[in-house]
Amino acid sequence: MFRSRQVRLKPELFDLLTPERFPQVEAQTVLPGRPGKAVSIPEGLHLQIVDALAAQGIKQLWTHQAECWAEAHRSGHFMVTTGTASGKSLCFNLPVLDGLLRDPKARAIYLYPTKALAQDQLRRLRLLAGKAVEVFAYDGDTPTEARLLARQKARVLLTNPDMLHLSVLPRHERWDEFLYNLRYVVIDEAHTYRGVFGSNVANVLRRLRRVAAFYGAQPQFILASATISNAREHAMHLTGLAVAHVSGDGAPVGPRKIVFWEPPLAHDELNIRRSTITEAAELLAELVRNGVRSICFAKSRRAAELIYQQCADKLKETDRHLAEKLSPYRAGYTPEQRRSIEGMLFNGRLLAVVSTSALELGIDIGALDAAITVGYPGTVASLWQQWGRAGRGKGHSLGIFVAGNDALEQFFVKHPEELLQRDVEAATIDFANPFIHLQHLAAAAYEGPLLKDDEKYFGPKLAGCLDRGAAEGFLRQKNGAWFFSDTGFPAAKVGLRSTIGEQYTIVEEETGDIIGTEGAETAYSALHPGAVYLHMGDTYLVNSLDLEAHVALVRPFWDTYHTLPRRETDTRIISDDLQTFFGPLTLHLGQISVASRVVAFQKKRLGSNEVIGTEELDLPVQEFVTESLWFTIPVDLLAAEQELVRLPGAIHAIEHALIALLPLFAMCDRWDIGGLSTPVHSQTEQPTIFIYDGHAGGVGISRQGFERFADWLRDARNLIRDCPCECGCPSCIQSPKCGNWNEPLDKELALRLIQAMLS
């Protein structure tokens, strides 16, 4: 167990959760704080902004804010990465508002991944700018009349990539004056633009640069992000521009106690632990009773609501009025409801809130004492973001991680140093992914004919892409220019969160309400007839899937089982682009074709492994090309020839462990990754394990595994070795997304094979 470092503690907070009081405290440590580094307000800052800062009690800047001011006045593009609550918004607000106040025609676009974050920034900007600079939000909540007003009057437009993609760029002639005077583009929370979403956004930003240049504008790009391991590279990949990096965080940080909370076993034999929802509710109730201002992060709307309800019930048992100081917060609430909760949390009328990741980003909700993260949020960066919502400034704070049965969560509980000492992940994108890039070239051609000179936006492979577009029939060439020749509105066919434009629409059968969409890559697995589908925390049963109309009809579902599809998968190596050796292994990176067919599904009782039914399915084969790493395993690593019969279970277990841990190295989710293990592959003619990007074309996820293979394999060894189960469980080698229903698996031989690989 970790021991507290020698720092001055705040006993009334830090002594609340100890192993002596709560056996669930598996490990704990105290991270020391640091003082802030302040400098004077820059002399050149517009006096109106100086006065506005003074009115908010700000008479100095932190060193990184001053460095961003200097970087902005070198007229270069830059990215700032500092911790939560370090004042990143001033890093871009000061130079942008200063420029707008000095040039009454200048315009700026601020891009945010969420509406709530844009609304929060709207308030901050208006405090700084007053009435001198018109600031407007422009998103899906904006009424029609307000959109017209924004086009006519906005000096600063707060929007999101989707609105830029679907509304502003395709109809840029309506925004001609704004784009002519566009001087700044601010991209906040840039680390959220990764994977498929980030690859799409990178194309949207290139289209923005091109359209702005048509009107004679070359805006300065300013990016802000949580810390990621490849910040400058990520900013350059997003924008296509040379970008400087500002990283020295001068803001103060108070001492923070980190607690790893392990729910007790509910089923010893199955190694299944008590529900994290129940644990989090009891833990939050304990904090509220002690007056600790807290935020609890859950993975889904349903989980957030359940934690809130169970916590409120427990509080009512001892003090009814305490339950009134608790509130849930999630997507799906009206904008007015969300603003009200944010305000009550900020002014102290609420003691605690249970939230989805909607409050993870930089919304100002005041000074909190504790942040509980229920289950791994997907990345180490997100975990630190969530913990950083407590103890803003010099205050003491608690950061609590409640681990479930998931393999990665159990890995962290058993190896807390692997989390606290680990570098944050790299954000991966690939704007040139052919399945993404071609669709955006169609959208760009709709916005204006493409020319050879557009290589400066879309890269040196533009000519080949244009030829493919012509071959597919949506582009035509005339007099050295390429025009959009298809019918319809190309941007509407591009979902920014999928590599394939054909989205499946999920419709509630009785009401006709659209629940959401699912990408074509995952639709057959997630929306097959009979599937239990979880969307934003609500549960539905799929009644039918129309493969031609791309519509799934669903109804609300309250039964106590979930479904698991069975897939038959085959891989074909198309290109072997990189090779290296790792001990006895030959490691490869290249392009593969994945052919997959969903053939059946199981119904499994929630909270146990009980199978209550199996049904066959008749769905077509899906095939896509993606990037993959793979490695072959010499048979002589086996101790005896008799172990050959156990080899399929061993390499299947290794595949699962690797997939579970790849999110430690690339900012992705387990569901973004695919895998296949086979005792004899038709092309390698050896036992082979494939780990591939689960999206057509790939977005750089498996490449991160290739580059960090030694650390990745070592972590997989530790995960399997340190799990107390005998034959494999959800905490080590069983996968919730396994297409073979976790059959066969051989934990003992898998561990011996990995030991041999590492030796």
C-alpha positions, 0 to 999 in steps of 0.5 A: 500500500502507498504511504502518505508523503510528508506534507501538512495535511488537513485531517478533517478531510484526509482522515475521513477515508482510511483503511481502518474505517473502510476496508474498501480502501485498497491503497492511498497516497497524498500528492503534495501541492505546489505554490503558484508562480505569478507575474505582472499583467502585461503592459500592452493589454487593453485597459478595458480588459485590465479593468475587467480583470481587476473587477474579478480580483485578478491583478497578476497572471500565472506564468503560463498565461503570460507566456501564452500572451507573448506567444500570441503576439508573435503571431504564431499558432500555439497550444497550451496544456496545463492542469485542471483549474489552471486558468487556461481560458485566460490564455486565449481570452486575453489575446483574442479580446485584446485583438478584437477591441483594437480592431472593431471588424475582427472576428473569432470562432471558439470551438467547444466539444460540448454545449455546456462548456460553450455556455460557461465560456459565454458568461466569462467572455461577457464579463471580460468584454462587456458590451464592447464585443458581441458574443453569441452561442451558435449550437443546436439549442440556438433558436432560428431568430438568434442564429440570424442575429449571430450571423449579423452581429457576432464578433465571437461565435461560440460553436462546436465542430458539428455546427461548423461542419453542417451549417457554417461551411456549406453555407459560407456565403451567408457568413461572408463578412464574418469569414472575411474578418476572421482573425482567431480560431480557438479550439478548447479541450483539444484532447477530446478530438481524437480517434474517429471524431478527431480525424473528422474534426481535423478535416473540418478544420482544414475546410475552415482554413480553405474557406477562410482563405477564399475570403482573404483571411488567415486566422491564428489558431490557439488550442487549449488542452488537458495534458497529453503526451504528444500535445504539439504533434496532436495540434499539428495533426488537427490543424495542419499547421506548425504549432508552438507548445506552452506547457509550464503550469504556473498555477498553484495546486493544493495537496490531494489525497488519492484513494483506491476503493475496492468493492468487496467480493459478492461472489467469491467463486466467480471473483465478481465484486459488489456493484460500483453503483451501490458502493459509490452511493454509500461513499458519497452519502458518507462525504455529504454527511461530513459536509464535504462538497463533492462531485461523483462521476459515472459512466452513463446517465443511468448510472448517474441517476441510480447513484443519485437515487440510492445516495438520496435514499440513504441520506433521508434515513438520517437527515432528510434536508441533506438529500435536498443538497444533492442533484444529478447532472447529465445530458438529456436535461434542458439547457435551463435545468443544466444552468440551474444545477451549475449555478446552485453548485457554484454558490453552495446551495448544493453540497454534491452532484452526481454527473456523467462526463458532462462536468469533466471539462472546464465548466466553473462549478466553484471550489469542491473538496472531493471528486469520485470517479466510478469506473475507469473513464477511458483515459488517464488524462480524463481521470486526472481531469475529473479529480482536478474538479476538486481542490481548485487552487490551493485547497486540499482535496480528495480524489477517489477511484472506485474500481469495478470488475473491469480488467483495467480497473483491477489492474490499477487497484493492484498497481496504483503506481502504474496509474499515478506515475504513468505518463498520460496517453497520446491522442491519435488521429489520422485526417487522411483516413481514406474513408473519412478524407474522401467524404470531406473532400466531397464536402469541400468541393461542394463549398468550392471547386478543389484545385491542385493548390489545395494540397496545402490544406489536404496534403500531398496525396490530394491528387490521388484522392481526387482521382478516387473521388472521380472513380466513385462518381461524386467528383468531376474534373473540368479545366483543372478544377474538381467539382462536386457532381453527386446529388444532395448535401455531402456534409449531411452524409458525414457523421463526425463520430464514424468512419463510415457515413451510413449511420443507422438511426435508432427509433423508439417504435411507439413514439417515433422519437429518434434515440440516437445513431450507431455507426455502420461498423458496429450496427450489426453487433449492437442493433441486431434483432433481440439486442439489449441496447444501452444509449446514454444510460437508458436501456432498449430492446431492438425489435427489428433492424432494417438493413436497407433503410438503416433504421433500428426500431427499439422499445424501452426495456426493464428486464434483468439480462443483457445480450452478447453477440457471437461473431465469426471473424477472419483477417487477411493481410494486405500490406506488411508496412513495418517489422521489428523483433521483440525477443522470440516474436516477430512484430508487424504493422500494416493494413488488413481486411477484416471480415466479420459476421454476427451469427448468434447472441446470448442472453446473460443475467445481469450480475452473474454469468448465467446464460438464460438463452441463445438465439441464432441470427442471419446477418450479412458479412461485414468487411472493412480495411483497417490498420493492425499490428500482429505478431507470430508466436514460435511453437517452441515457446511451449514446454511440451507438445501436449500443450498445443491443444491448449494453445487456442485458449492461451493466445485468446487470453493474451489477446483479451489482456492486450485489448483491455490495456491498449487504452493505457497507451492510446486515448481510446476505448476498448470498444474502438479496438478489435482482435483475433487470435488463431493457432494457424493463420492462413498467411503467416502459417503460425500462431498469430495474434492480431490487434486492430483499429475497430474503424475502417481505415484506422486512426492510429490506435494499433500503431501506438501499441506497436511503438510501445509493445514492450511496456504493453506486454509487460502490463498484460503479464502483470494484469494476468499474474496478479489477478487472484482468480484461478481460471480467468475472470472479468478482472483479467482475461474475460472480455465483455465484447468477446465475439466467441463468448470468452471460449476458450481461455487458458490463464495459466498457459497464457501467463507462461507464454508471456513470461517466455516472450518477455524473457 
